[in-house]
Amino acid sequence: MLVLILFLFLLGCEKQDNRNNDTNPQSNTGSFQPTEEQVEDQPIKIGFAMDTLTEERWLKDRDFFKKSVEDLGAEVEVMASHGDDALQIWQAETMISKGIDLLVIVPHNAESTAAIVEKAHSAGIKVLSYDRLVKNADVDMYLSYDNEQVGTLQAQAILGIVPKGKYVYIGGAETDNNAHMAKKGVFDVLQPYIEKGDITIVFDQWTKDWEPANAKDNIELALDANNNNIDAVIAANDATAGAVIEVLESRGLAGKIPVAGQDADLAAIQRIVDGTQAMTIYKPIKELTDLAAELAIKLAKDEEIGDVVKVNNGKMEVPSILLSPTIVNQTNIDDTIIADGFHTREEVYVKNNKSD
């Protein structure tokens, strides 16, 4: 009898164990498998791999993009490599390993960051190339302002001031595809004038890593080679334009030689008010970041993007959206920069204590 009772007791324990196993949410290996509903409840996570945060405009890109993404109910992690190609690749790999749903990248080096696209795709993650195009890679989407048009507008503006003379071109970083596109826009406009002999390019050099110190070295060389006898400078952005103007000031030439820039940095707008910089190119960053946030989430959800143009990156025709930039000079600061809230009236006119 005792043996029978013990047998029945053990049988009951085994059945109880089986019932526990049937209702346990863990598999036999102990790993949790989330349901489809639980996966859908998780917010989309966007990785934002930036090149630099040392320039004013990129701080705006970071802050505006982060807010735009979060306003849409998603999350974003930002990393900046400060011009270090290897670090940018490592940062992207780190975000990929954390399980982001989409990667947005501002490449420092248009060529080497192709490796990042490949790594993201191997993890099933799409890549949005932001402001700068990644070359020779299967990029899923490219969003920027029309950088060739940036150069076109710069050249047209300076030609309107100096239709004949000696021109200096201070380019951006040779590793940045945007710098090449802007330069193409500049020289497409200038070429007929060069061929007629109205314009002579007396100096044309890239600025390594977009560093103002390198731009300063370039303009020093240009001025020395021409005995200070130049008539106009087209600089790739406002940081390099500022370096140019600093050297011109040291030689008593600031305001006498028109200088073009790009980005509508506050210091550049103040220089335009002062008359030491002729113009800049305004690219409303909030418009760019708002659209980037929308596109990032759509790409992460595999949703349709809509109308796009195609831009060749050396490997494929990349689906792209290119926004239109705007010239800013002394005549339209209030109607553009200030009206949009990009800079306040007090910021712009603080050095001059004037509002018209």
Kinemage of the C-alpha trace (Angstrom):
@kinemage 1
@onewidth
@group {chain A} dominant
@subgroup {mainchain}
@vectorlist {calphas} color= white
{ca met a 1} P 0.000 0.000 0.000
{ca leu a 2} L 2.794 2.420 0.850
{ca val a 3} L 4.379 1.811 -2.559
{ca leu a 4} L 1.065 2.609 -4.316
{ca ile a 5} L 0.646 5.884 -2.405
{ca leu a 6} L 4.199 6.952 -3.277
{ca phe a 7} L 3.616 6.180 -6.964
{ca leu a 8} L 0.426 8.272 -7.091
{ca phe a 9} L 2.178 11.181 -5.364
{ca leu a 10} L 5.036 11.235 -7.893
{ca leu a 11} L 2.604 11.021 -10.815
{ca gly a 12} L 0.747 14.094 -9.552
{ca cys a 13} L 3.987 16.085 -9.252
{ca glu a 14} L 4.940 15.263 -12.846
{ca lys a 15} L 1.577 16.476 -14.169
{ca gln a 16} L 1.912 19.690 -12.192
{ca asp a 17} L 5.394 20.272 -13.693
{ca asn a 18} L 4.021 19.738 -17.187
{ca arg a 19} L 1.254 22.288 -16.581
{ca asn a 20} L 3.850 24.797 -15.357
{ca asn a 21} L 5.947 24.279 -18.494
{ca asp a 22} L 2.927 24.773 -20.765
{ca thr a 23} L 2.153 28.196 -19.261
{ca asn a 24} L 5.738 29.412 -18.868
{ca pro a 25} L 6.442 32.331 -21.319
{ca gln a 26} L 10.051 31.193 -21.614
{ca ser a 27} L 11.224 28.620 -24.096
{ca asn a 28} L 13.148 25.536 -23.018
{ca thr a 29} L 16.366 27.527 -23.466
{ca gly a 30} L 15.125 30.289 -21.163
{ca ser a 31} L 15.146 33.075 -23.878
{ca phe a 32} L 12.121 35.370 -23.980
{ca gln a 33} L 10.271 35.624 -27.290
{ca pro a 34} L 8.264 38.892 -27.496
{ca thr a 35} L 4.907 38.815 -29.200
{ca glu a 36} L 4.228 40.792 -32.383
{ca glu a 37} L 2.139 43.267 -30.383
{ca gln a 38} L 4.973 43.809 -27.906
{ca val a 39} L 7.431 44.482 -30.746
{ca glu a 40} L 5.049 47.014 -32.314
{ca asp a 41} L 4.713 48.823 -28.978
{ca gln a 42} L 8.448 49.569 -28.888
{ca pro a 43} L 9.355 53.094 -30.117
{ca ile a 44} L 11.408 53.321 -33.299
{ca lys a 45} L 15.072 53.954 -32.519
{ca ile a 46} L 17.101 56.154 -34.879
{ca gly a 47} L 20.894 56.387 -34.835
{ca phe a 48} L 22.374 59.716 -35.933
{ca ala a 49} L 26.073 59.376 -36.850
{ca met a 50} L 27.443 62.893 -37.284
{ca asp a 51} L 30.798 64.081 -38.543
{ca thr a 52} L 31.322 67.102 -36.300
{ca leu a 53} L 29.727 69.385 -33.742
{ca thr a 54} L 32.392 72.088 -33.842
{ca glu a 55} L 30.486 74.331 -36.263
{ca glu a 56} L 27.379 76.293 -35.332
{ca arg a 57} L 25.165 74.813 -38.015
{ca trp a 58} L 25.768 71.192 -36.939
{ca leu a 59} L 24.678 71.960 -33.407
{ca lys a 60} L 21.402 73.190 -34.888
{ca asp a 61} L 21.096 70.013 -37.001
{ca arg a 62} L 21.574 67.842 -33.928
{ca asp a 63} L 19.124 69.710 -31.719
{ca phe a 64} L 16.429 70.188 -34.364
{ca phe a 65} L 16.654 66.579 -35.567
{ca lys a 66} L 16.461 65.172 -32.059
{ca lys a 67} L 13.358 67.233 -31.291
{ca ser a 68} L 11.729 66.353 -34.625
{ca val a 69} L 12.253 62.623 -34.067
{ca glu a 70} L 10.997 62.730 -30.486
{ca asp a 71} L 7.934 64.791 -31.486
{ca leu a 72} L 7.037 61.907 -33.822
{ca gly a 73} L 7.224 59.438 -30.927
{ca ala a 74} L 10.568 57.880 -31.793
{ca glu a 75} L 13.936 57.839 -30.050
{ca val a 76} L 17.319 59.010 -31.302
{ca glu a 77} L 20.919 58.449 -30.248
{ca val a 78} L 23.523 60.922 -31.504
{ca met a 79} L 27.246 60.307 -31.883
{ca ala a 80} L 29.815 62.651 -33.493
{ca ser a 81} L 33.247 61.519 -34.692
{ca his a 82} L 34.865 64.969 -35.061
{ca gly a 83} L 36.479 64.184 -38.386
{ca asp a 84} L 37.827 60.755 -37.399
{ca asp a 85} L 36.866 58.205 -40.069
{ca ala a 86} L 37.675 55.149 -37.954
{ca leu a 87} L 35.756 56.565 -35.013
{ca gln a 88} L 32.710 57.272 -37.174
{ca ile a 89} L 32.669 53.668 -38.367
{ca trp a 90} L 33.020 52.408 -34.783
{ca gln a 91} L 30.231 54.685 -33.567
{ca ala a 92} L 27.921 53.474 -36.321
{ca glu a 93} L 28.735 49.852 -35.477
{ca thr a 94} L 27.985 50.576 -31.830
{ca met a 95} L 24.553 51.979 -32.628
{ca ile a 96} L 23.829 49.083 -34.977
{ca ser a 97} L 24.744 46.614 -32.217
{ca lys a 98} L 22.316 48.375 -29.862
{ca gly a 99} L 19.442 47.505 -32.170
{ca ile a 100} L 18.568 50.786 -33.904
{ca asp a 101} L 15.852 50.596 -36.548
{ca leu a 102} L 17.452 53.042 -38.969
{ca leu a 103} L 20.788 54.847 -39.328
{ca val a 104} L 21.084 58.477 -40.377
{ca ile a 105} L 24.627 59.451 -41.293
{ca val a 106} L 26.490 62.680 -42.047
{ca pro a 107} L 29.660 61.195 -43.546
{ca his a 108} L 33.036 62.771 -42.849
{ca asn a 109} L 34.614 60.825 -45.688
{ca ala a 110} L 32.214 60.123 -48.535
{ca glu a 111} L 34.177 57.035 -49.619
{ca ser a 112} L 35.154 55.270 -46.381
{ca thr a 113} L 31.655 55.492 -44.914
{ca ala a 114} L 30.473 53.059 -47.590
{ca ala a 115} L 31.607 50.398 -45.091
{ca ile a 116} L 29.019 51.690 -42.635
{ca val a 117} L 26.204 51.236 -45.152
{ca glu a 118} L 27.314 47.664 -45.778
{ca lys a 119} L 27.436 46.882 -42.047
{ca ala a 120} L 23.989 48.400 -41.493
{ca his a 121} L 22.459 46.453 -44.362
{ca ser a 122} L 23.971 43.195 -43.101
{ca ala a 123} L 22.009 43.835 -39.892
{ca gly a 124} L 18.818 44.586 -41.824
{ca ile a 125} L 19.016 48.335 -41.145
{ca lys a 126} L 18.410 50.984 -43.808
{ca val a 127} L 20.598 54.085 -44.141
{ca leu a 128} L 19.590 57.703 -44.783
{ca ser a 129} L 22.482 59.853 -46.006
{ca tyr a 130} L 21.895 63.274 -44.434
{ca asp a 131} L 23.131 66.497 -46.062
{ca arg a 132} L 26.217 64.740 -47.473
{ca leu a 133} L 26.109 61.801 -49.861
{ca val a 134} L 27.870 58.517 -49.090
{ca lys a 135} L 29.710 57.460 -52.246
{ca asn a 136} L 29.888 53.997 -53.826
{ca ala a 137} L 27.331 52.385 -51.546
{ca asp a 138} L 23.749 51.116 -51.747
{ca val a 139} L 22.331 54.071 -49.834
{ca asp a 140} L 18.590 53.800 -49.243
{ca met a 141} L 17.877 57.551 -49.264
{ca tyr a 142} L 19.706 60.870 -49.610
{ca leu a 143} L 18.375 64.151 -48.241
{ca ser a 144} L 20.114 67.484 -48.673
{ca tyr a 145} L 19.914 70.952 -50.066
{ca asp a 146} L 20.925 71.195 -53.715
{ca asn a 147} L 24.657 71.664 -53.239
{ca glu a 148} L 25.375 72.340 -56.888
{ca gln a 149} L 22.834 75.147 -56.730
{ca val a 150} L 24.667 76.493 -53.652
{ca gly a 151} L 27.763 77.027 -55.800
{ca thr a 152} L 25.696 78.450 -58.648
{ca leu a 153} L 24.153 81.074 -56.367
{ca gln a 154} L 27.523 81.969 -54.845
{ca ala a 155} L 29.112 82.550 -58.250
{ca gln a 156} L 26.149 84.511 -59.592
{ca ala a 157} L 26.150 86.769 -56.537
{ca ile a 158} L 29.873 87.549 -56.740
{ca leu a 159} L 29.702 88.081 -60.514
{ca gly a 160} L 26.993 90.656 -59.878
{ca ile a 161} L 29.489 92.579 -57.745
{ca val a 162} L 32.738 91.865 -59.622
{ca pro a 163} L 32.041 90.890 -63.259
{ca lys a 164} L 35.744 91.020 -64.130
{ca gly a 165} L 38.933 90.391 -62.192
{ca lys a 166} L 41.067 87.939 -60.247
{ca tyr a 167} L 39.090 85.327 -58.337
{ca val a 168} L 40.195 83.100 -55.468
{ca tyr a 169} L 38.333 79.885 -54.704
{ca ile a 170} L 38.661 78.439 -51.197
{ca gly a 171} L 36.960 75.047 -51.377
{ca gly a 172} L 35.709 72.739 -48.661
{ca ala a 173} L 37.099 69.353 -47.651
{ca glu a 174} L 38.096 67.225 -50.615
{ca thr a 175} L 36.666 64.174 -48.826
{ca asp a 176} L 33.179 65.751 -48.743
{ca asn a 177} L 31.003 65.162 -51.796
{ca asn a 178} L 29.110 68.395 -51.058
{ca ala a 179} L 32.314 70.369 -51.532
{ca his a 180} L 32.723 68.867 -54.997
{ca met a 181} L 29.113 69.596 -55.939
{ca ala a 182} L 29.313 73.209 -54.746
{ca lys a 183} L 32.558 73.727 -56.638
{ca lys a 184} L 30.968 72.330 -59.787
{ca gly a 185} L 28.144 74.839 -59.433
{ca val a 186} L 30.626 77.698 -59.017
{ca phe a 187} L 32.781 76.818 -61.994
{ca asp a 188} L 29.856 76.013 -64.303
{ca val a 189} L 28.823 79.647 -63.859
{ca leu a 190} L 32.338 81.106 -64.044
{ca gln a 191} L 33.618 79.066 -66.994
{ca pro a 192} L 32.202 81.275 -69.802
{ca tyr a 193} L 33.738 84.331 -68.118
{ca ile a 194} L 37.048 82.503 -67.720
{ca glu a 195} L 37.023 81.572 -71.408
{ca lys a 196} L 36.325 85.207 -72.405
{ca gly a 197} L 39.194 86.366 -70.219
{ca asp a 198} L 36.987 88.445 -67.940
{ca ile a 199} L 37.691 86.231 -64.944
{ca thr a 200} L 41.031 84.713 -63.953
{ca ile a 201} L 41.212 82.075 -61.231
{ca val a 202} L 44.473 82.939 -59.479
{ca phe a 203} L 44.080 80.436 -56.622
{ca asp a 204} L 41.971 77.296 -56.203
{ca gln a 205} L 42.510 74.992 -53.248
{ca trp a 206} L 40.582 72.586 -50.996
{ca thr a 207} L 40.400 73.209 -47.236
{ca lys a 208} L 41.414 70.051 -45.390
{ca asp a 209} L 38.673 68.908 -42.977
{ca trp a 210} L 36.880 72.245 -43.426
{ca glu a 211} L 39.239 73.678 -40.788
{ca pro a 212} L 39.312 77.517 -40.718
{ca ala a 213} L 43.022 77.394 -39.867
{ca asn a 214} L 43.647 75.602 -43.181
{ca ala a 215} L 41.497 78.146 -45.021
{ca lys a 216} L 43.566 80.894 -43.415
{ca asp a 217} L 46.762 79.294 -44.750
{ca asn a 218} L 45.182 79.098 -48.204
{ca ile a 219} L 44.187 82.760 -48.398
{ca glu a 220} L 47.594 83.813 -47.067
{ca leu a 221} L 49.192 81.897 -49.951
{ca ala a 222} L 46.768 83.397 -52.459
{ca leu a 223} L 47.404 86.969 -51.304
{ca asp a 224} L 51.180 86.515 -51.142
{ca ala a 225} L 51.289 85.004 -54.632
{ca asn a 226} L 49.335 87.955 -56.050
{ca asn a 227} L 50.815 90.804 -53.996
{ca asn a 228} L 47.395 91.304 -52.324
{ca asn a 229} L 45.967 92.070 -55.770
{ca ile a 230} L 42.801 89.958 -55.909
{ca asp a 231} L 39.239 91.050 -56.619
{ca ala a 232} L 36.908 88.415 -55.142
{ca val a 233} L 36.859 85.311 -52.938
{ca ile a 234} L 34.350 82.478 -53.024
{ca ala a 235} L 34.646 80.379 -49.858
{ca ala a 236} L 32.914 77.030 -49.448
{ca asn a 237} L 31.228 77.888 -46.142
{ca asp a 238} L 30.985 80.637 -43.541
{ca ala a 239} L 33.680 79.192 -41.293
{ca thr a 240} L 36.218 79.320 -44.126
{ca ala a 241} L 34.872 82.735 -45.199
{ca gly a 242} L 35.459 83.979 -41.654
{ca ala a 243} L 39.078 82.798 -41.800
{ca val a 244} L 39.520 84.577 -45.131
{ca ile a 245} L 38.089 87.811 -43.779
{ca glu a 246} L 40.307 87.637 -40.692
{ca val a 247} L 43.354 87.624 -42.974
{ca leu a 248} L 41.911 90.375 -45.161
{ca glu a 249} L 41.389 92.508 -42.065
{ca ser a 250} L 45.016 92.045 -41.058
{ca arg a 251} L 46.041 93.416 -44.463
{ca gly a 252} L 43.572 96.296 -44.534
{ca leu a 253} L 41.462 94.673 -47.242
{ca ala a 254} L 38.298 93.650 -45.371
{ca gly a 255} L 35.225 95.092 -47.063
{ca lys a 256} L 37.215 95.942 -50.189
{ca ile a 257} L 37.222 92.398 -51.554
{ca pro a 258} L 33.802 90.695 -51.653
{ca val a 259} L 33.683 87.283 -49.985
{ca ala a 260} L 30.967 84.657 -50.465
{ca gly a 261} L 30.109 81.987 -47.886
{ca gln a 262} L 27.499 79.363 -47.029
{ca asp a 263} L 25.419 78.274 -43.992
{ca ala a 264} L 24.138 81.616 -42.652
{ca asp a 265} L 26.142 81.303 -39.440
{ca leu a 266} L 25.444 84.131 -36.999
{ca ala a 267} L 28.988 85.498 -37.292
{ca ala a 268} L 28.602 85.527 -41.085
{ca ile a 269} L 25.316 87.426 -40.917
{ca gln a 270} L 26.960 89.958 -38.599
{ca arg a 271} L 29.823 90.304 -41.094
{ca ile a 272} L 27.296 90.910 -43.862
{ca val a 273} L 25.762 93.689 -41.762
{ca asp a 274} L 29.285 95.073 -41.219
{ca gly a 275} L 30.033 94.886 -44.942
{ca thr a 276} L 33.035 92.548 -44.681
{ca gln a 277} L 31.199 89.533 -46.156
{ca ala a 278} L 29.150 89.996 -49.310
{ca met a 279} L 26.687 87.132 -48.979
{ca thr a 280} L 25.958 83.680 -47.645
{ca ile a 281} L 23.708 80.787 -48.576
{ca tyr a 282} L 20.800 80.105 -46.246
{ca lys a 283} L 19.596 76.512 -45.952
{ca pro a 284} L 16.763 76.401 -43.377
{ca ile a 285} L 17.968 73.614 -41.105
{ca lys a 286} L 14.651 73.010 -39.367
{ca glu a 287} L 13.017 72.290 -42.724
{ca leu a 288} L 15.774 69.762 -43.399
{ca thr a 289} L 15.613 68.088 -39.977
{ca asp a 290} L 11.816 67.891 -39.916
{ca leu a 291} L 11.827 66.146 -43.276
{ca ala a 292} L 14.735 63.912 -42.251
{ca ala a 293} L 12.814 62.755 -39.181
{ca glu a 294} L 9.736 61.935 -41.265
{ca leu a 295} L 11.788 60.068 -43.869
{ca ala a 296} L 13.746 58.150 -41.224
{ca ile a 297} L 10.584 56.823 -39.610
{ca lys a 298} L 8.998 55.960 -42.960
{ca leu a 299} L 12.120 54.081 -44.024
{ca ala a 300} L 12.221 52.235 -40.709
{ca lys a 301} L 8.592 51.177 -41.261
{ca asp a 302} L 9.187 50.289 -44.947
{ca glu a 303} L 6.607 52.874 -45.985
{ca glu a 304} L 6.455 54.578 -49.378
{ca ile a 305} L 8.440 57.817 -49.636
{ca gly a 306} L 6.746 59.396 -52.645
{ca asp a 307} L 8.317 61.580 -55.335
{ca val a 308} L 12.104 61.562 -55.422
{ca val a 309} L 14.906 62.447 -57.803
{ca lys a 310} L 17.924 60.242 -58.461
{ca val a 311} L 21.524 61.189 -57.620
{ca asn a 312} L 24.381 58.970 -58.756
{ca asn a 313} L 26.864 58.147 -56.009
{ca gly a 314} L 29.262 56.148 -58.166
{ca lys a 315} L 27.498 52.857 -57.572
{ca met a 316} L 23.791 53.485 -57.942
{ca glu a 317} L 21.094 56.066 -58.571
{ca val a 318} L 20.192 56.988 -55.014
{ca pro a 319} L 16.562 58.039 -54.304
{ca ser a 320} L 16.977 61.636 -53.201
{ca ile a 321} L 15.195 64.785 -52.109
{ca leu a 322} L 17.054 68.061 -52.733
{ca leu a 323} L 15.748 71.275 -51.199
{ca ser a 324} L 16.406 74.742 -52.642
{ca pro a 325} L 18.859 77.133 -50.904
{ca thr a 326} L 18.507 80.931 -50.712
{ca ile a 327} L 20.945 83.828 -51.161
{ca val a 328} L 21.204 86.160 -48.167
{ca asn a 329} L 22.808 89.594 -48.373
{ca gln a 330} L 22.255 92.974 -46.736
{ca thr a 331} L 18.955 93.476 -48.569
{ca asn a 332} L 17.039 90.456 -47.283
{ca ile a 333} L 18.365 89.488 -43.835
{ca asp a 334} L 15.119 90.530 -42.133
{ca asp a 335} L 12.942 88.675 -44.657
{ca thr a 336} L 14.855 85.400 -44.436
{ca ile a 337} L 17.042 84.679 -41.418
{ca ile a 338} L 15.163 86.801 -38.907
{ca ala a 339} L 11.661 86.098 -40.260
{ca asp a 340} L 12.319 82.351 -39.915
{ca gly a 341} L 13.691 82.718 -36.404
{ca phe a 342} L 17.011 81.244 -37.521
{ca his a 343} L 18.734 84.150 -35.760
{ca thr a 344} L 17.061 86.901 -33.754
{ca arg a 345} L 17.181 90.572 -34.627
{ca glu a 346} L 19.066 91.245 -31.398
{ca glu a 347} L 21.698 88.639 -32.271
{ca val a 348} L 22.167 89.890 -35.814
{ca tyr a 349} L 22.419 93.602 -35.054
{ca val a 350} L 24.003 93.487 -31.599
{ca lys a 351} L 27.433 94.532 -32.863
{ca asn a 352} L 26.033 97.461 -34.782
{ca asn a 353} L 23.172 98.517 -32.554
{ca lys a 354} L 20.945 99.018 -35.552
{ca ser a 355} L 17.906 97.333 -37.060
{ca asp a 356} L 17.884 98.566 -40.615
